[in-house]
Amino acid sequence: MFQAASRWFPVLRRRPVPAGLVFGALLYAFMYRVVMPLSAIPFRPSFAPKALFTALAAHMFLIGLPIALCASRLGRSAEER
């Protein structure tokens, strides 16, 4: 999804760190507000400050940032061809 968006918005490839952090935060919000309530899993998300910060930071730094850095690198190699 991020790779496709970066084709339409090149700023996502030029600035991968802030774009990746924002993407991770948006992904966290989508997962916990849309996907989890619609799933069959009996899940009640904890919005205690410590749990919220840990889950949000994990999505931002461990999911969003690597995806953005990979997309940036793939975008640059595709432009060089």
Secondary structure by P-SEA (a helix, b strand, c coil): caaaaaaacccccccaaaaaaaaaaaaaaaaacccccccccbbbbbccaaaaaaaaaaaacccaaaaaaaaaaaaaaaaac
